[in-house]
Amino acid sequence: EPDGLMQALRQDNWKILRHRADQPWELYNLPEDWKEENNLAAVHPEKVEALARLAKGAHTPMRPQQEPDQTKGKMFR
């Protein structure tokens, strides 16, 4: 399962997204709703399922963040 960060996938006119991995997918038809105000996931569950499969297959986990070694007496930003 993907980490807790936002995911999105676009195919043709459709876009799915979710803000966290534990939240449901949202579905938007971008030419008709470019502001993404009308979530169509309940109307087109088959489209959500197909795009979610693509998103899962394309997902690459993030690498852990690595902090540089801090030299004593030096300030890092």
Secondary structure, 3 states (H helix, E strand, C coil): CCCCCCEEEEECCEEEEECCCCCCCEEEECCCCCCCCCCCCCCCHHHHHHHHHHHHHHCCCCCCCCCCCCCCCCCCC
